[in-house]
Amino acid sequence: MRGCLFTLFLGAIVLVFVVYVGLPAGASALLTAGITAAGLQAGDTTVTVSSRPPTELLALHADRVRVQATHAAFRGLAIGSLDVVLGDVAVADRTAGTVDGELRDVTIPDIGGRTLTLAGITLSGGGGKVAASTTIAGSDAEGLLADAIEAGLGIRPSSVTLSAPDRVTVRLGSVVHARLRISAAGDLEAEILDGSEAGRTVILLPDGGDLPVHLTGVRVTSSGGLRLTGDLAMGLPGFPGG
């Protein structure tokens, strides 16, 4: 009798271990493999899966999946670190109801012929659309705008200054003012407000250029940075579009 009780007790412990440890570990391994197969290369990748009750993982559903990686590369981007939390995740379908997280120290090899490093890209939303926002540092933004103005007008400005909320002051022999905006096509544009080119529009970044964002909004921060918002233009690794 004691042996039977011990066997039942041991079986219960094993079952609890499988449910609370084995199922999350199995789901984590499945998602890690999918993320790696989707092209995310990283110095280390950690996928943490949780669900209440854990038995939901038997149906390949997770309440929460957290993906962390450092020294990563994905679709031409170099990413210092990423920390993204997915909610209401269908593991087999690789879909998520919610997304919240950030990519840090993102280097884009070619934006208008320049290498650009972004301090961070913040992600939020979920379902079929993930919102993304980032800020280009003032000096980098001014260099990008100077390049675009030279390409559009054939004249290299001697200086470019950004000021909140959406203004650009350009010195082209004389001082010219412009207003930043996002076109219906998602292009970052500057509308020239005065001077001989008044009324002309210069495209600064066509549909965000190689930024991983379909642009919907732009503003100049109080510190002179260029704040860009829009929808994530690439899928998260291991999920549809990734």
N, C-alpha and C positions, 0 to 999 in steps of 0.2 A: 504493500500500500504506500509506504514511504517512497519507494522507488518510483511509483506511478505519479505521486504528487510532485516529486522532484522533476520528473520528465515534463509534466505539464507546466511547472513553474519555469523551467529552462526554456520550453517552447514559447511561453508568453514573453520572456525576456528577448528571445530572438525575434519574435514578431514585432515587439515594440522597437527594437533596434532597426529592423528593416524598414518599418513605417517612418520612424522619425529621423533616421540617419541614411539608410540605404536609398530610399526614394528620392530625397533631395540630392544626394550625391549622384544618383543615376541621371536625374534630370539635368543637373549641372554639367555632367560629362557630355550629355547629348547636345546641349546648347553650346558648350565650349567647342565641340567638334564642328558644329554648324558655323560658328563665328570664324573659326580658323579657315574652314573650307571656303567661306565667303571672301577671304582675302585679307583679313586683319592679321598683321604680323606684329608681334609685340615682344618686348623683353620678358614680360610676364603678363598673364591674363588670368583673372579670377572671376568666376561666375558663381554667385550665391543665389540659391533658389529656396523659396519658402512658400508654404501654403497652409491654411487652416480650414479643415483638418488636413494633415499631410497626405491622407488617402486620396485627396483630389488629384495628386500627382499620378495616380494610377490611370486617370483619364487624360493625362498629359496637360493638365491645367495648373498654373501657378499663380498665386496671388501677387507675388513679387519676385522679380529677377534683377539682381544688381550686377552690372558688368563693370569691372575695373581693369585697366591696363596701363602700362607705362612704356615709354620709348616705342610707340606704335607707328605703323605705316598702314594707310588704307587709301586706295584710289588716288595715289599720287600725293597725298597729304602726309606730312610728318607730324605726329601728335605726341607732345611731351607726356601727357597723361589724359585718360578719360575715365569718367565716373558717371555712369548712366543707370537710372533705376526705371525699370519697366513694370507696369502694373497690369493685372488681368491678362496674363500671357497664355496663349494657346501654344504649347511647346511644339507640337507636331506641325502646326500651320505656321509657326513663327510669326504670330501677330500679337500686338500689344494694345490694350485699351488706353493706356496712359504712358507718357514718356516724360522724364524729368532728369536733367543732368547737365554736364558741361564737358567740353573738350578744352584742354589747356595747352598753351604754347603750340599753336597750330601753324606750321610753315607751309605756304603755298609757293611752289617753285616759280610760277610765271603769272604775274598779274601785270599786264601791260609791259612785259619785258623785265619786270622787277621780281625779285624774291620778296615775299611779304610774310612776316610773322605776326600772328594775332595772339594777344594775351589769352583770349578765351572765346569760345562759341557756346552760348547758353541754349539749351534745348528744352522745349516744353510742349505739351499737347498730347497727341496720341491718335489712335485710329489710323485713318488714311492720311493725316496731315500732321507734321511736326513743325512747330514754329522755331525759328532760329534767330539769334541776335548776336551781334559782335560790334566791337569798336576798333576802327583803324586809328592808331596813334597819330597825333597832329602832324608830325614831321613826315611820316610815311604818306599820309593822305595828301599833304601839299605836294609831295614829289609825284605821286600818281596823277594828281590833277594837272600839274605843270606838263607832264608828258602828254596827257590827253589833249590839253589845250593846244600844245604845239602841233600835235598830229591833226587836230581839227581846223586850226586857223593858219598853220604854217609859220607861226611866230612863237619863239620860246619866251614865256613870261620871265621877267627878272625876279618876281616874287609872287607868291600865292598865299593869301591869308584867309583862314576860315573863321567865321564868327556865328554865334548862335542867333536865331535857331536854324537858319538855312542859307546863310549868305557866304559868298566868296568874293574877295577883293583881289584883283589881278592887276599887276603893273605891266603894261605892254607899251612902254614909252609913256603913255598916260595911264591914269588909274581907271579901271573898268570894274563894274560891279555885276554880279550874277547871282541868280537864285537856284539852289539845288532842288531837284525833284526826281521822283520815280515815274517813268512813263507807263502807259497801259501795258506795254510789252515787257516791263520789268527792267528797262535801261535806267542807269543813273545818269541824269542829264543836268546840264547847267544852262539856264536861260539868261542870256546877256541882257542887262537892263539899260545900259547907256553906251555912249560912244558910237563909232561908225558901224559897229556890228550889233547894235541894239535890236532885239527881237530874234536874233539868231540863237539856235539851240545847238550845243555841243554835247555829244554823247561821251561820257566819261568812262563808263563801264557798261558794255552791252550785256543786258540781262545778268548783271553781276560778274561778268567776265568768268574767270575760273574760281571765283568764290563758290563754296558749296551751299549757296543760298539764292533762291529766287526772290529778288528784292521786291518789297512792298512799301517800305518806308525809309526815310533818311532824315537825320537831324545832326546838327553840330552841337557837341557838348560844351559845357561851360569852360572846359580846359582846352578846347580847340580840336578835339578828336571827332572822327566821323562815325556816328552811330548808325548802323545799318540793321534793318529788321526784315524778315520775310519768312519763307517756308524752306525747310531743309531740302536741298536739291539733290541729295543722294540718300539712298536707303541706309538704315543702320546695319552694320555687318551681321549677317546671319538671319536678317529679316527681309521680307519682300522689298525689292529695289536695292538691297544691299549687295 
